Amino acid sequence: MSPDVLAGNAPVPRPVRLSTADGDKAAGTDSCSPAALDAAAAKAKPVDAATAAKTGVPAGGRAVTCLRTGDIPAAGRAARDAAIAEARRQAPDTLQAPRDATATLRDDDPQTKEVLPIPDWCYDHVGGGWWGFRTSMCQITDVAVYIWYGTPSGQRVHIGTALALEYAYAFTSDLIDRFAFQVTVRKYWGERIGASGAATITGAAYCTGDCKPDGGSGSLRPGQFRDGVDNEGDSYWLSTRSEPGGIGYPDPEWEWNVQYLFTLPSTTRSVSPPSIRCDNAFEDDGNNSGDPETPGIQQPTIGAGCVFLGIVPVMEYSKTGFYPTLAQHIEAAQQSGLPGAYPNGVVLTRLQDAAKKRANGDRACPRGWVRPTGKSCDEYPFRSTYQGATQTTGTGRTFAPPTVAWCEMDPAWGLPTGVTGPDGWSSCMIDRNDNSQGGAALGSFYRSNRVLDLDPFFVHITP
């Protein structure tokens, strides 16, 4: 897991895997069970003589098509690898992809929107479910299409297979309440009847919940289920909860199926991205971290935006980055048992109430403490969390020379050293610029990830 906005000497962000249970209605798609095949055959018409002459399928029987995800027959594996490699050559890198997505979402002309190539990191997780970040998610799924023929005497015979890759890509913006969900289905291999081009694919986009359409094709095009054809569709949506304070939960979806010339359409496959939240409820008075507070600073106006809720964002500070003493204090506090440490600690949760934030800061860093020259009082967990000093049943702790050189505390203040455990807080006098600028970076992190009241997050300290 890695933050969308990083502080200090940050690495390239890494995507996070989400369970298919989080929003993916298509998990385990399989319409190839004997019962499903029998039900489909009962609805199918017998193959007539003209169709039999075109396809080579015997007349009189009933043919059906079914879909199964995650199935890759051995004969098609080499073709699958080649198809993935070809698609990957068009992929933008991890840093370019969000720029492309944001530019597309900012385009006010729905007619100019188009399907974007999915990012390169998606191809590291083919068949592995949904992966992504706070504002982008993708999934590449193996789909096998099986064609079965029921003879007049009641026998069921497998007469062909086709293999395809489904590329699903959804993206949002932290500063725009428009989001997109696109799908591409590309057949790359077939055998027997499945190798023929006598098939079509049909797909359509939907959105339920707090959303309304805002452009895109809304259907899969060109509709030809043939080797090497990208049947792709894009859909763009707007949140319907853009009023001040509004919070909405849209649920976009794509549905598609395959039909051969002599069969009914296959069972429909439905795929949805992980849960999206759109809001116009972000508030920030700037009182997040750092001491003394600077009153009267006008905070930037933050409008509506959307994120994927399943991604717990991570604020990252580097001990060799822009705010080294702040990072050192947080690391020591986390190592003493306080919450928030990535990846295995207990999450922190955002607190937006201005008065409670100030109370947290005043308890951890009383205004009567005389600040050493060039230093200010820093507290952890941050005052802008529900784990702050007035929200805990524990007591304060500190770290002081000669054990550390970056925390200058007066013993007269009565904060003990050597305290461990998850309750309480830590206070240290650290470099004033590290403290104030690191607090500003925390505010930027909240904004770019749309971390609202009670939203969880981690803090990661790097070398």
C-alpha angles and dihedrals in degrees: 000000000000136000125258088222115038131192124216125357096352128186124226107286116260123217122241127225119234126198114259085235089071101086102320106124089176096067110135097003107186124156093163101092115123091248092051092047092050091049091050093046091053089061097043124096119236114264107261127219095257093052091045090055092052098044107025091237110137115255122245100037129095121246125202136184126216137182130222126180126215093024119126116172111215093243091063101046097094091050089049092053090049092049092051092047091050093050092046092058088069095048122116117228125258095269098041096049097069090048090054091047094049092048090051093049091049091054105106095196109087091195093065096054116112141176111279124215108253118248123272094246090066090069091061089066107042109164091007101109127244119349130174153089139287091284105025136047134175140180131188113200132189112228125189120197114203125193117206130187124207112206121219087252092059102258119138115219128186106229104172151353134212125189127207141170121228114208112197119184128174127179138178138179130237089218103038128060091214120099137177139215120189135178134195123188116194123182111211107168142022141169131207109338089357090064092062125093093227093115139089133202124214126191140166138187126231137176128199129184122031100357145095131195121270108174141294129118095286090203140064114263143234089007098216114133095204135127113286097007116131106216099193140169137178130203128191125196140184126215114246091207100073095126116115107283093012121145121187138181113210122187114203119189143180124210125190142163141183128234128190120206093258101035140070116253113284121250108289118257115217123197130181131177122240118284117303126204122195119189146169091193104096113130130174130171091185092248094124107116140337133067139272097033117230106226124206098031109144109231118217116263110251116202130191125314144156136234140174106257096205091070111085103207121229126215108211127203124179125215087216094039135086098303107033100161091048089052091048092052093049092048092051091046092050092046088054088061105267116142132258103062116145128261108003104020128101109274124251117231125216120249116200101175105112096207093050091048091054091047089054091051095045092053096046095039110025113204090232092068109102109234115225116239111285093007138097135189118270125190132196132231088046118258087238092068136081086238092064124124099277093043096060134076092217132086135243128279135184144189120230144176136311087034091050132013099205100063117071111186132166111234088216089073089070102227110147126224125219094043116146137181139078098278125083133020143267128238128194138164105235137165108308095223093048089052100047097038092044088053090052089051089053089054090051089050091053091050098046092049095038091233103186131188111306093008112141126236141163134225117222121197115202131188 
